[in-house]
């Protein structure tokens, strides 16, 4: 069963203009990682500092392996420097309705 991972990022104002390119540079690694089905990133129209990631993975373990890789290679720490607050990952499963 697939796992959908949703998380919101609140980007510091000084990074809003360059964070989109940072995502463009990093997301090919996400999309190529074993088990990734899709990644979509949206930005809130009324608050351009808020971004939401909606990712689909073959299973939760695939995302957990991916996240461990991103922590190990430094991407999570690099991203954290551009954020206000923590990342709250939420995991969902489809109900088929």
PyMOL commands that set and color helices and strands:
alter all, ss='L'
color gray80, all
select helices_A, chain A and resi 13-32+60-72+75-80
alter helices_A, ss='H'
color red, helices_A
select strands_A, chain A and resi 3-10+36-43+50-57+90-92
alter strands_A, ss='S'
color yellow, strands_A
deselect
rebuild
show_as cartoon
